[in-house]
Every structure is written in C-alpha cells, then in structure tokens.
Amino acid sequence: PLLSDTDTATAWRAAYTLARMRSAAAARAMLAATRHPSVDVRDHAARGLARSLTGDSHGQMARQRLRELSRDSSARVRTTALRVLAGYGPGNGGAFADALRDDDANVRITAASFAHLALDSASADWLTVWRSDSSFTFRRALAEAGLRRGALREQWKPWRDDPEWQRRAAAAELDGMGPAAE
C-alpha cells in the first residue's frame, strides 16, 4: 500500500525497499508503481521487475511495461528500464534499437551495451549505429556488443595503435573477449 501513497517520499522509499529486497511477491505492486507520477518511484519499480522476480506469471506484463518505460520522460528511468529489460533476453530488440537514437548519452550508451539484443550479425545497421555517435564510451560499449554478433571488428581494430592509451587498452580487452584464433 505504501507504493501508492500520495506522499512521494513515502512511495519512493517503499519502491526502493521492495526493489532492494528482490521480492517476487511484490511484482504485481511494482508493475502498478511503474505508472506513478514520481520519477523516483518509477525508477525503483522498474528495478523490481527483474526477470528472476517476475517469473512466468508476471514476466510478459513486466516486459511490456519495461518496454514502455524505455520511452519514459526521464532518462534515468529509461536507462534503468533498458538494464532490467536486457535480463529478459531476445525479443526486446525494438526498445534497444530506439534507445540507440535517444537524445540522452547515458541511455544511448546503455542501449549500445545491449545492441546484440537488437541487431543480428547480418545487419548493416551496426555501421550506421557506429557512425551515429563518435564518443569513445558509446563506441566501446557498442564494440563489445558487436563482438557477441561478430560485428564491428574492423571499426575498432585501429584502436590497437591509437596514441590514446584508453583506446589501446579497450582494443586489448576486446581482443581478449574475441575468438581464440584472433
């Protein structure tokens, strides 16, 4: 009942507590709380919709609600929704594809981390997404996701000899994640 309290301070604390407790019994209440007017309540309610908590009975509703929250007015809520939605695996690619074009850099970077859920290995969109944001953090996250699909290797290979140590370090780490033959 505290999740729907008119005092926002009470409601977000209830959502925070339930999300931290990782209570499967609270899944239905957390679904309802994702529609709360408070950003804090929606953010913590999204955290409480992890796949391990919603199970079969609430999983489909939670996925749908998280997809909706990935378009929330708050960038923080969008980021949280994407992180939680990633735990549900394939089938949510549309939410990640849309988020790759988000106005907020943090949302784009989070989406880039899970781009392998949105783009398949044959997709020419990998290059389009790579070119859409030239920030190192975005490209680093996208390169790692690309490795999971065998994409973008040629785009980050020049980092191996880059004057900036961060790019050389990222290339070494990415090489370590790739196939042993590489």
MIDOSE-1310 file (N, C-alpha, C; in nm, 2 decimals, decimal comma, always signed):
residues 182
plls	+0,08/-0,12/+0,00/+0,00/+0,00/+0,00/+0,09/+0,13/+0,00; +0,21/+0,12/+0,05/+0,29/+0,24/+0,06/+0,34/+0,28/-0,08; +0,34/+0,19/-0,17/+0,38/+0,23/-0,31/+0,29/+0,33/-0,37; +0,16/+0,33/-0,33/+0,06/+0,42/-0,39/+0,03/+0,54/-0,30
dtdt	+0,12/+0,56/-0,19/+0,10/+0,67/-0,10/+0,10/+0,80/-0,18; +0,02/+0,90/-0,14/+0,02/+1,03/-0,20/+0,14/+1,11/-0,17; +0,21/+1,07/-0,06/+0,34/+1,13/-0,02/+0,45/+1,07/-0,10; +0,50/+1,14/-0,20/+0,60/+1,08/-0,29/+0,72/+1,03/-0,21
ataw	+0,76/+1,09/-0,11/+0,88/+1,05/-0,03/+0,85/+0,91/+0,03; +0,73/+0,88/+0,07/+0,70/+0,75/+0,12/+0,69/+0,65/+0,01; +0,63/+0,69/-0,10/+0,62/+0,59/-0,21/+0,75/+0,55/-0,27; +0,84/+0,64/-0,29/+0,97/+0,60/-0,35/+1,05/+0,52/-0,25
raay	+1,04/+0,55/-0,12/+1,11/+0,47/-0,02/+1,06/+0,32/-0,02; +0,93/+0,31/-0,04/+0,87/+0,18/-0,04/+0,92/+0,10/-0,17; +0,92/+0,17/-0,28/+0,97/+0,11/-0,41/+1,11/+0,07/-0,39; +1,19/+0,16/-0,34/+1,33/+0,13/-0,32/+1,35/+0,01/-0,23
tlar	+1,28/+0,00/-0,12/+1,29/-0,11/-0,03/+1,25/-0,24/-0,09; +1,14/-0,24/-0,16/+1,10/-0,36/-0,23/+1,19/-0,41/-0,34; +1,24/-0,31/-0,41/+1,34/-0,34/-0,52/+1,47/-0,40/-0,46; +1,51/-0,35/-0,35/+1,63/-0,40/-0,28/+1,61/-0,54/-0,22
mrsa	+1,49/-0,56/-0,17/+1,46/-0,69/-0,11/+1,45/-0,80/-0,21; +1,43/-0,76/-0,34/+1,42/-0,85/-0,45/+1,30/-0,95/-0,42; +1,19/-0,89/-0,39/+1,07/-0,97/-0,35/+0,99/-1,00/-0,47; +0,98/-1,13/-0,50/+0,89/-1,18/-0,61/+0,74/-1,15/-0,58
aaar	+0,71/-1,16/-0,45/+0,57/-1,13/-0,41/+0,53/-0,99/-0,43; +0,62/-0,90/-0,46/+0,59/-0,76/-0,48/+0,57/-0,73/-0,63; +0,59/-0,83/-0,72/+0,59/-0,80/-0,86/+0,47/-0,73/-0,91; +0,35/-0,77/-0,87/+0,23/-0,71/-0,91/+0,22/-0,56/-0,87
amla	+0,26/-0,54/-0,74/+0,26/-0,40/-0,69/+0,36/-0,31/-0,76; +0,48/-0,37/-0,80/+0,58/-0,30/-0,87/+0,53/-0,26/-1,01; +0,46/-0,35/-1,07/+0,40/-0,32/-1,20/+0,31/-0,20/-1,20; +0,23/-0,19/-1,10/+0,14/-0,08/-1,08/+0,22/+0,05/-1,05
atrh	+0,33/+0,03/-0,97/+0,40/+0,15/-0,93/+0,48/+0,21/-1,05; +0,50/+0,14/-1,16/+0,57/+0,19/-1,27/+0,49/+0,30/-1,34; +0,37/+0,32/-1,30/+0,28/+0,43/-1,36/+0,27/+0,55/-1,26; +0,35/+0,54/-1,16/+0,34/+0,65/-1,06/+0,40/+0,78/-1,12
psvd	+0,34/+0,90/-1,08/+0,39/+1,02/-1,14/+0,54/+1,06/-1,10; +0,59/+1,00/-0,99/+0,72/+1,03/-0,95/+0,83/+0,95/-1,02; +0,93/+1,02/-1,07/+1,04/+0,96/-1,14/+1,11/+0,85/-1,05; +1,13/+0,89/-0,92/+1,20/+0,80/-0,83/+1,12/+0,67/-0,81
vrdh	+0,99/+0,68/-0,80/+0,91/+0,56/-0,78/+0,91/+0,47/-0,90; +0,90/+0,53/-1,02/+0,91/+0,46/-1,15/+1,04/+0,39/-1,16; +1,15/+0,46/-1,13/+1,28/+0,41/-1,14/+1,30/+0,29/-1,05; +1,27/+0,30/-0,93/+1,28/+0,18/-0,84/+1,19/+0,07/-0,87
aarg	+1,07/+0,10/-0,91/+0,97/+0,00/-0,95/+1,02/-0,08/-1,07; +1,09/-0,01/-1,17/+1,15/-0,08/-1,28/+1,25/-0,18/-1,23; +1,33/-0,14/-1,14/+1,44/-0,23/-1,08/+1,37/-0,36/-1,02; +1,26/-0,34/-0,97/+1,19/-0,46/-0,90/+1,12/-0,55/-1,00
lars	+1,14/-0,53/-1,13/+1,07/-0,61/-1,23/+1,17/-0,70/-1,30; +1,28/-0,74/-1,23/+1,38/-0,83/-1,29/+1,32/-0,96/-1,32; +1,37/-1,02/-1,43/+1,32/-1,15/-1,48/+1,31/-1,25/-1,36; +1,41/-1,26/-1,28/+1,41/-1,35/-1,17/+1,30/-1,33/-1,07
ltgd	+1,24/-1,21/-1,07/+1,14/-1,18/-0,97/+1,00/-1,20/-1,03; +0,99/-1,17/-1,16/+0,85/-1,17/-1,22/+0,80/-1,31/-1,26; +0,90/-1,40/-1,29/+0,86/-1,54/-1,32/+0,77/-1,54/-1,44; +0,70/-1,66/-1,46/+0,61/-1,68/-1,57/+0,48/-1,60/-1,56
shgq	+0,44/-1,59/-1,44/+0,31/-1,53/-1,41/+0,30/-1,38/-1,45; +0,41/-1,31/-1,42/+0,41/-1,16/-1,44/+0,52/-1,12/-1,55; +0,59/-1,21/-1,60/+0,70/-1,18/-1,69/+0,66/-1,11/-1,81; +0,55/-1,15/-1,88/+0,51/-1,09/-2,00/+0,46/-0,95/-1,98
marq	+0,39/-0,93/-1,87/+0,34/-0,79/-1,83/+0,46/-0,70/-1,80; +0,56/-0,76/-1,73/+0,68/-0,68/-1,69/+0,76/-0,64/-1,81; +0,78/-0,73/-1,91/+0,85/-0,70/-2,03/+0,78/-0,58/-2,10; +0,65/-0,59/-2,12/+0,57/-0,49/-2,18/+0,59/-0,35/-2,11
rlre	+0,58/-0,36/-1,98/+0,59/-0,23/-1,90/+0,73/-0,18/-1,91; +0,83/-0,26/-1,91/+0,97/-0,21/-1,92/+0,99/-0,15/-2,06; +0,93/-0,21/-2,17/+0,95/-0,15/-2,30/+0,88/-0,01/-2,30; +0,77/+0,00/-2,23/+0,71/+0,13/-2,22/+0,80/+0,23/-2,15
lsrd	+0,86/+0,18/-2,04/+0,94/+0,27/-1,96/+1,07/+0,31/-2,03; +1,11/+0,23/-2,13/+1,23/+0,26/-2,21/+1,20/+0,39/-2,29; +1,08/+0,44/-2,29/+1,04/+0,56/-2,36/+0,99/+0,67/-2,26; +1,02/+0,64/-2,13/+0,98/+0,74/-2,03/+1,03/+0,88/-2,05
ssar	+0,97/+0,97/-1,99/+1,02/+1,11/-2,00/+1,15/+1,13/-1,93; +1,18/+1,05/-1,83/+1,31/+1,06/-1,75/+1,41/+0,97/-1,81; +1,53/+1,03/-1,84/+1,64/+0,95/-1,89/+1,69/+0,84/-1,79; +1,68/+0,87/-1,66/+1,72/+0,78/-1,56/+1,63/+0,65/-1,56
vrtt	+1,50/+0,68/-1,58/+1,40/+0,57/-1,58/+1,43/+0,49/-1,71; +1,45/+0,55/-1,82/+1,48/+0,48/-1,95/+1,60/+0,39/-1,93; +1,71/+0,45/-1,87/+1,83/+0,37/-1,85/+1,80/+0,25/-1,77; +1,74/+0,27/-1,66/+1,70/+0,15/-1,57/+1,62/+0,05/-1,64
alrv	+1,52/+0,09/-1,71/+1,43/+0,00/-1,78/+1,51/-0,08/-1,88; +1,60/-0,02/-1,95/+1,68/-0,10/-2,05/+1,77/-0,20/-1,98; +1,83/-0,16/-1,87/+1,92/-0,26/-1,80/+1,84/-0,38/-1,75; +1,72/-0,35/-1,70/+1,64/-0,46/-1,65/+1,58/-0,54/-1,76
lagy	+1,54/-0,48/-1,87/+1,48/-0,54/-1,99/+1,59/-0,63/-2,05; +1,71/-0,60/-2,05/+1,82/-0,68/-2,11/+1,82/-0,82/-2,04; +1,78/-0,83/-1,92/+1,78/-0,96/-1,85/+1,67/-1,05/-1,91; +1,58/-1,00/-1,98/+1,48/-1,09/-2,04/+1,53/-1,14/-2,18
gpgn	+1,64/-1,10/-2,22/+1,70/-1,16/-2,34/+1,64/-1,11/-2,47; +1,65/-1,19/-2,58/+1,60/-1,15/-2,71/+1,45/-1,13/-2,71; +1,40/-1,06/-2,81/+1,26/-1,03/-2,81/+1,22/-0,89/-2,78; +1,32/-0,81/-2,74/+1,30/-0,67/-2,70/+1,39/-0,58/-2,78
ggaf	+1,43/-0,63/-2,89/+1,52/-0,55/-2,98/+1,47/-0,41/-3,02; +1,34/-0,40/-3,03/+1,29/-0,27/-3,07/+1,32/-0,16/-2,97; +1,30/-0,20/-2,84/+1,33/-0,10/-2,74/+1,48/-0,05/-2,74; +1,57/-0,15/-2,77/+1,71/-0,12/-2,77/+1,74/-0,04/-2,90
adal	+1,68/-0,08/-3,01/+1,71/-0,01/-3,13/+1,66/+0,14/-3,12; +1,55/+0,16/-3,06/+1,50/+0,30/-3,04/+1,60/+0,38/-2,95; +1,64/+0,31/-2,84/+1,72/+0,38/-2,74/+1,86/+0,41/-2,80; +1,91/+0,34/-2,90/+2,04/+0,38/-2,96/+2,03/+0,51/-3,03
rddd	+1,91/+0,57/-3,05/+1,90/+0,70/-3,11/+1,85/+0,80/-3,00; +1,85/+0,77/-2,88/+1,80/+0,86/-2,77/+1,88/+0,99/-2,77; +1,81/+1,09/-2,72/+1,88/+1,22/-2,71/+1,98/+1,22/-2,59; +1,96/+1,13/-2,49/+2,05/+1,13/-2,38/+2,16/+1,03/-2,40
anvr	+2,29/+1,08/-2,37/+2,40/+0,99/-2,39/+2,40/+0,87/-2,31; +2,36/+0,88/-2,18/+2,36/+0,76/-2,09/+2,26/+0,65/-2,14; +2,15/+0,70/-2,20/+2,06/+0,60/-2,25/+2,12/+0,53/-2,37; +2,18/+0,61/-2,46/+2,24/+0,55/-2,58/+2,35/+0,45/-2,54
itaa	+2,44/+0,49/-2,44/+2,55/+0,40/-2,40/+2,49/+0,27/-2,34; +2,39/+0,28/-2,26/+2,32/+0,16/-2,21/+2,27/+0,07/-2,32; +2,20/+0,14/-2,42/+2,15/+0,06/-2,53/+2,26/+0,00/-2,61; +2,37/+0,07/-2,63/+2,48/+0,02/-2,70/+2,54/-0,11/-2,63
sfah	+2,54/-0,11/-2,50/+2,59/-0,23/-2,43/+2,51/-0,35/-2,46; +2,38/-0,34/-2,50/+2,29/-0,45/-2,52/+2,25/-0,45/-2,67; +2,32/-0,39/-2,76/+2,29/-0,38/-2,90/+2,28/-0,52/-2,96; +2,35/-0,62/-2,91/+2,34/-0,75/-2,96/+2,20/-0,81/-2,95
lald	+2,12/-0,75/-2,86/+1,98/-0,80/-2,85/+1,89/-0,73/-2,96; +1,94/-0,63/-3,02/+1,86/-0,56/-3,12/+1,90/-0,58/-3,26; +2,03/-0,61/-3,28/+2,09/-0,62/-3,41/+2,15/-0,76/-3,43; +2,12/-0,82/-3,54/+2,18/-0,96/-3,57/+2,31/-0,94/-3,64
sasa	+2,38/-1,05/-3,66/+2,51/-1,04/-3,71/+2,51/-1,00/-3,86; +2,41/-1,02/-3,93/+2,40/-0,98/-4,07/+2,35/-0,84/-4,09; +2,32/-0,77/-3,99/+2,26/-0,64/-4,00/+2,36/-0,54/-4,04; +2,33/-0,46/-4,14/+2,41/-0,35/-4,18/+2,40/-0,23/-4,09
dwlt	+2,30/-0,24/-4,00/+2,28/-0,13/-3,90/+2,39/-0,11/-3,80; +2,48/-0,21/-3,78/+2,59/-0,20/-3,69/+2,67/-0,08/-3,73; +2,70/-0,06/-3,86/+2,79/+0,05/-3,91/+2,71/+0,18/-3,89; +2,58/+0,18/-3,92/+2,50/+0,30/-3,90/+2,50/+0,35/-3,76
vwrs	+2,49/+0,26/-3,67/+2,49/+0,29/-3,53/+2,63/+0,34/-3,49; +2,73/+0,27/-3,53/+2,87/+0,31/-3,50/+2,89/+0,45/-3,54; +2,85/+0,49/-3,66/+2,87/+0,63/-3,71/+2,78/+0,73/-3,64; +2,67/+0,69/-3,58/+2,58/+0,78/-3,52/+2,63/+0,85/-3,39
dssf	+2,73/+0,80/-3,33/+2,78/+0,86/-3,20/+2,93/+0,83/-3,20; +3,01/+0,93/-3,20/+3,16/+0,92/-3,21/+3,22/+0,91/-3,07; +3,14/+0,92/-2,96/+3,21/+0,92/-2,83/+3,27/+0,79/-2,80; +3,38/+0,79/-2,73/+3,46/+0,67/-2,71/+3,37/+0,57/-2,62
tfrr	+3,31/+0,62/-2,52/+3,23/+0,54/-2,43/+3,12/+0,46/-2,50; +3,05/+0,53/-2,59/+2,95/+0,47/-2,67/+3,01/+0,36/-2,76; +3,11/+0,40/-2,83/+3,17/+0,30/-2,93/+3,23/+0,18/-2,86; +3,29/+0,20/-2,74/+3,34/+0,09/-2,66/+3,23/-0,01/-2,62
alae	+3,12/+0,05/-2,58/+3,01/-0,04/-2,54/+2,95/-0,11/-2,66; +2,94/-0,04/-2,77/+2,89/-0,10/-2,90/+2,99/-0,20/-2,95; +3,12/-0,18/-2,94/+3,22/-0,28/-2,99/+3,20/-0,41/-2,91; +3,19/-0,40/-2,78/+3,17/-0,52/-2,70/+3,04/-0,60/-2,74
aglr	+2,93/-0,53/-2,76/+2,81/-0,59/-2,80/+2,83/-0,65/-2,94; +2,90/-0,58/-3,03/+2,93/-0,63/-3,16/+3,00/-0,76/-3,16; +3,10/-0,77/-3,07/+3,17/-0,90/-3,06/+3,08/-1,02/-3,04; +2,97/-1,00/-2,97/+2,88/-1,11/-2,95/+2,81/-1,15/-3,08
rgal	+2,81/-1,06/-3,18/+2,75/-1,09/-3,30/+2,85/-1,10/-3,42; +2,97/-1,09/-3,39/+3,07/-1,09/-3,49/+3,07/-0,97/-3,58; +3,04/-0,86/-3,52/+3,03/-0,73/-3,60/+3,13/-0,63/-3,55; +3,16/-0,53/-3,63/+3,24/-0,41/-3,60/+3,39/-0,43/-3,57
reqw	+3,44/-0,55/-3,59/+3,58/-0,58/-3,55/+3,67/-0,48/-3,63; +3,64/-0,46/-3,76/+3,73/-0,37/-3,84/+3,72/-0,22/-3,79; +3,61/-0,18/-3,73/+3,60/-0,05/-3,68/+3,69/-0,01/-3,56; +3,70/-0,11/-3,47/+3,78/-0,08/-3,35/+3,93/-0,13/-3,36
kpwr	+3,96/-0,20/-3,47/+4,10/-0,25/-3,49/+4,20/-0,14/-3,48; +4,17/-0,02/-3,54/+4,27/+0,09/-3,54/+4,31/+0,13/-3,39; +4,22/+0,10/-3,30/+4,25/+0,14/-3,16/+4,38/+0,07/-3,11; +4,41/-0,04/-3,17/+4,53/-0,11/-3,12/+4,66/-0,02/-3,13
ddpe	+4,67/+0,07/-3,22/+4,78/+0,15/-3,24/+4,75/+0,30/-3,22; +4,64/+0,33/-3,15/+4,60/+0,46/-3,12/+4,69/+0,53/-3,02; +4,72/+0,66/-3,04/+4,80/+0,73/-2,94/+4,74/+0,74/-2,80; +4,61/+0,73/-2,80/+4,54/+0,74/-2,67/+4,54/+0,60/-2,60
wqrr	+4,59/+0,60/-2,48/+4,61/+0,47/-2,41/+4,47/+0,40/-2,39; +4,36/+0,48/-2,37/+4,23/+0,43/-2,34/+4,19/+0,34/-2,46; +4,21/+0,39/-2,58/+4,17/+0,31/-2,69/+4,25/+0,18/-2,71; +4,38/+0,19/-2,68/+4,47/+0,07/-2,69/+4,43/-0,03/-2,58
aaaa	+4,40/+0,02/-2,47/+4,35/-0,07/-2,36/+4,22/-0,14/-2,40; +4,13/-0,06/-2,45/+4,00/-0,11/-2,50/+4,02/-0,22/-2,60; +4,11/-0,19/-2,70/+4,14/-0,29/-2,80/+4,19/-0,42/-2,75; +4,28/-0,41/-2,65/+4,34/-0,53/-2,59/+4,23/-0,61/-2,52
eldg	+4,14/-0,54/-2,45/+4,04/-0,60/-2,37/+3,94/-0,67/-2,47; +3,91/-0,60/-2,58/+3,82/-0,65/-2,68/+3,88/-0,77/-2,75; +4,01/-0,77/-2,78/+4,08/-0,88/-2,84/+4,07/-1,00/-2,74; +4,08/-0,98/-2,61/+4,07/-1,09/-2,52/+3,94/-1,15/-2,51
mgpa	+3,83/-1,08/-2,55/+3,70/-1,13/-2,55/+3,67/-1,21/-2,68; +3,74/-1,18/-2,78/+3,71/-1,24/-2,91/+3,75/-1,39/-2,92; +3,74/-1,44/-3,04/+3,77/-1,59/-3,06/+3,92/-1,61/-3,03; +3,96/-1,72/-2,98/+4,10/-1,75/-2,95/+4,19/-1,74/-3,08
ae	+4,14/-1,78/-3,19/+4,21/-1,77/-3,32/+4,26/-1,63/-3,35; +4,18/-1,53/-3,30/+4,21/-1,39/-3,32/+4,32/-1,35/-3,23
